[in-house]
């Protein structure tokens, strides 16, 4: 359907806005990709400025949410019947009837938007397709689709960080668990295509942690709170 194509393109463009790169360029006159891990995300930006790091985190998450909300707006404009035209923001709201097929369609469009927003963050056309890892963008996207699964995944994240002090390991485990949690908690609209999009997005995020995975296996990954800082990450990464 035309709206799916428009959703994919718009979501990619929203996701590809490199907020971390822009903020450091504007306020420090530097290219954040040339320092630390080479990442345009919040963690590397925070090495330049903790405040800018927080702002980057929020903006990267918000652009994921914006992509999902835009998908809903496009989808609502396509519906012609009353049930579709009054489809709620969250497909499982009980006070507005929604046929199963419509619910599946809504969640599938939302998941597609999340996937392409994350891909846009990872491969922004403006930076020669060298972007970030997509964790914050994924968080902002999936919080609107499967909020309970996101909360459980966030709990897993914090437990792993507290236990092992590896933020990368916690991110990988939480992201890997997310599609399974969405399935178990029935937050995929009973649409296997939507669950497939969520799984692909999670796989992309894990794949972008390949350098972290190698360092974890080699025992050279920095622990949370370590003062070894970015010297271990001398080669710019797309994280």
C-alpha positions as CSV (number, residue, x, y, z in Angstrom):
1,X,0.0,0.0,0.0
2,X,1.2,3.6,-0.7
3,X,1.2,4.5,3.0
4,X,3.7,1.8,3.8
5,X,6.1,3.2,1.3
6,X,5.6,6.7,2.5
7,X,6.0,5.5,6.1
8,X,9.3,3.8,5.3
9,X,10.8,6.8,3.5
10,X,9.6,9.3,6.1
11,X,10.7,7.2,9.0
12,X,14.2,6.7,7.5
13,X,14.5,10.5,7.0
14,X,13.5,11.2,10.5
15,X,15.8,8.6,11.9
16,X,18.7,9.9,9.8
17,X,18.8,13.3,11.5
18,X,22.2,13.2,13.3
19,X,21.4,15.1,16.4
20,X,24.6,14.2,18.2
21,X,26.8,15.2,15.3
22,X,24.9,18.5,14.9
23,X,24.9,19.5,18.5
24,X,28.7,19.0,18.9
25,X,29.3,20.8,15.6
26,X,27.1,23.7,16.7
27,X,28.3,24.1,20.3
28,X,31.9,22.9,20.1
29,X,32.8,23.3,16.4
30,X,34.1,19.7,16.3
31,X,33.2,16.5,14.5
32,X,32.2,14.1,17.2
33,X,33.1,11.2,15.0
34,X,36.8,12.1,15.3
35,X,36.9,11.6,19.0
36,X,36.3,8.7,21.5
37,X,34.5,5.8,19.9
38,X,33.6,7.8,16.8
39,X,29.9,7.3,17.7
40,X,27.3,10.1,17.0
41,X,25.2,8.8,19.9
42,X,24.7,10.1,23.4
43,X,27.5,8.2,25.1
44,X,30.2,9.6,22.9
45,X,28.6,13.1,22.8
46,X,28.6,13.0,26.6
47,X,32.4,12.8,26.6
48,X,32.4,16.3,25.1
49,X,29.5,17.6,27.2
50,X,27.3,15.7,29.6
51,X,24.4,18.1,28.9
52,X,24.7,17.6,25.2
53,X,24.8,13.9,25.8
54,X,21.5,13.9,27.6
55,X,20.0,16.2,24.9
56,X,21.2,13.8,22.2
57,X,19.7,10.8,24.1
58,X,16.3,12.5,24.3
59,X,16.3,13.7,20.7
60,X,17.4,10.4,19.3
61,X,14.6,8.7,21.2
62,X,12.1,11.4,20.2
63,X,12.8,11.0,16.5
64,X,12.0,7.3,16.8
65,X,8.7,8.1,18.5
66,X,8.0,10.8,15.9
67,X,8.4,8.2,13.1
68,X,5.9,5.8,14.8
69,X,3.4,8.7,15.3
70,X,3.8,9.8,11.7
71,X,3.0,6.3,10.6
72,X,-0.2,6.4,12.6
73,X,-1.2,9.7,11.1
74,X,-0.6,8.4,7.6
75,X,-2.6,5.2,8.3
76,X,-5.5,7.1,9.8
77,X,-5.8,9.2,6.7
78,X,-6.1,6.0,4.6
79,X,-9.0,4.5,6.6
80,X,-12.5,5.2,5.3
81,X,-14.8,3.3,7.7
82,X,-15.7,4.7,11.1
83,X,-13.9,1.9,12.9
84,X,-10.7,2.7,11.0
85,X,-11.0,6.5,11.0
86,X,-11.3,6.4,14.8
87,X,-8.5,4.0,15.4
88,X,-6.8,4.8,18.7
89,X,-3.1,5.6,19.1
90,X,-2.6,2.3,21.0
91,X,-4.3,-0.6,19.2
92,X,-5.3,-2.4,22.3
93,X,-7.5,0.3,23.8
94,X,-10.8,-1.3,24.6
95,X,-13.1,1.7,24.4
96,X,-12.8,2.0,20.6
97,X,-13.7,-1.2,18.7
98,X,-11.0,-2.3,16.2
99,X,-11.2,-5.3,14.0
100,X,-8.3,-7.8,14.3
101,X,-7.2,-7.1,10.7
102,X,-7.1,-3.4,11.4
103,X,-5.1,-3.9,14.6
104,X,-2.6,-6.0,12.8
105,X,-2.3,-3.4,10.1
106,X,-1.8,-0.6,12.6
107,X,0.9,-2.4,14.6
108,X,2.6,-3.6,11.4
109,X,2.9,0.0,10.2
110,X,4.2,1.1,13.5
111,X,6.8,-1.6,13.5
112,X,7.8,-0.8,10.0
113,X,8.3,2.9,11.0
114,X,10.5,1.8,13.9
115,X,12.6,-0.4,11.7
116,X,13.3,2.3,9.2
117,X,13.8,5.0,11.8
118,X,16.5,2.8,13.4
119,X,18.0,2.1,10.0
120,X,18.1,5.8,9.3
121,X,20.0,6.5,12.5
122,X,22.5,3.7,11.7
123,X,22.9,4.6,8.0
124,X,22.2,8.4,7.6
125,X,22.5,9.5,4.1
126,X,23.8,12.9,5.3
127,X,26.9,11.3,6.9
128,X,27.8,8.9,4.1
129,X,25.8,6.2,5.9
130,X,28.0,6.2,9.0
131,X,25.7,6.5,11.9
132,X,25.0,5.1,15.3
133,X,23.9,1.9,17.0
134,X,20.2,2.8,17.3
135,X,19.5,1.9,20.9
136,X,17.9,5.3,21.9
137,X,16.0,5.5,18.6
138,X,14.8,2.0,19.1
139,X,13.7,2.8,22.7
140,X,11.7,5.8,21.5
141,X,10.1,3.8,18.7
142,X,9.2,0.7,20.6
143,X,7.9,2.5,23.7
144,X,4.9,3.4,21.6
145,X,4.4,0.0,20.2
146,X,5.1,-2.4,23.1
147,X,5.5,-0.4,26.3
148,X,5.3,-3.3,28.7
149,X,8.0,-5.2,26.7
150,X,10.2,-2.1,26.7
151,X,9.8,-1.7,30.5
152,X,10.8,-5.4,31.1
153,X,13.7,-5.0,28.7
154,X,14.8,-1.9,30.6
155,X,14.7,-3.8,33.8
156,X,16.9,-6.5,32.2
157,X,19.3,-3.8,31.1
158,X,19.8,-2.3,34.5
159,X,20.2,-5.7,36.2
160,X,22.9,-6.7,33.7
161,X,24.7,-3.3,34.2
162,X,24.6,-3.6,38.0
163,X,25.8,-7.3,37.8
164,X,28.5,-6.9,35.2
165,X,29.1,-3.2,34.7
166,X,29.1,-3.6,30.9
167,X,26.7,-1.2,29.2
168,X,27.2,-2.8,25.8
169,X,26.4,-6.3,27.2
170,X,23.3,-5.0,28.9
171,X,22.2,-3.3,25.7
172,X,22.7,-6.4,23.6
173,X,20.9,-8.7,26.0
174,X,18.0,-6.3,26.5
175,X,17.6,-5.7,22.7
176,X,17.8,-9.4,22.0
177,X,15.1,-10.1,24.6
178,X,12.7,-7.4,23.3
179,X,11.0,-9.3,20.4
180,X,10.5,-12.3,22.6
181,X,9.0,-10.1,25.3
182,X,6.7,-8.4,22.8
183,X,5.5,-11.8,21.7
184,X,5.0,-13.2,25.2
185,X,3.1,-10.1,26.3
186,X,1.0,-10.0,23.1
187,X,2.1,-6.5,22.1
188,X,2.6,-7.2,18.4
189,X,-1.1,-7.0,17.3
190,X,-1.2,-10.7,16.5
191,X,0.7,-9.7,13.3
192,X,3.7,-11.9,12.6
193,X,4.9,-9.3,10.0
194,X,5.0,-6.7,12.8
195,X,7.0,-9.1,15.0
196,X,9.3,-9.8,12.1
197,X,10.0,-6.0,11.7
198,X,10.7,-5.8,15.5
199,X,13.1,-8.7,15.3
200,X,14.9,-7.3,12.3
201,X,15.3,-4.0,14.1
202,X,16.7,-5.8,17.2
203,X,19.1,-7.8,14.9
204,X,20.3,-4.6,13.3
205,X,21.0,-3.0,16.7
206,X,22.9,-6.1,17.9
207,X,24.8,-6.3,14.7
208,X,26.0,-2.7,15.1
209,X,27.5,-3.7,18.4
210,X,30.0,-6.0,16.6
211,X,33.0,-4.1,17.9
212,X,31.7,-4.3,21.5
213,X,31.1,-8.0,21.1
214,X,34.6,-8.6,19.9
215,X,36.0,-6.6,22.9
216,X,33.7,-8.4,25.3
217,X,35.0,-11.8,24.0
218,X,38.6,-10.5,24.2
219,X,38.1,-9.1,27.7
220,X,39.0,-5.6,26.7
221,X,35.6,-3.9,26.8
222,X,35.4,-0.9,29.2
223,X,33.3,-1.3,32.3
224,X,30.8,1.3,33.4
225,X,32.5,3.9,35.5
226,X,36.0,2.9,34.3
227,X,38.4,5.7,33.8
228,X,40.1,4.0,30.9
229,X,37.8,6.1,28.8
230,X,37.9,6.1,25.1
231,X,41.5,5.2,24.5
232,X,40.5,1.6,24.1
233,X,38.1,2.7,21.4
234,X,40.7,4.5,19.3
235,X,39.2,3.3,16.0
236,X,36.1,5.2,15.2
237,X,33.0,3.0,15.4
238,X,29.6,3.4,13.9
239,X,27.8,3.2,17.3
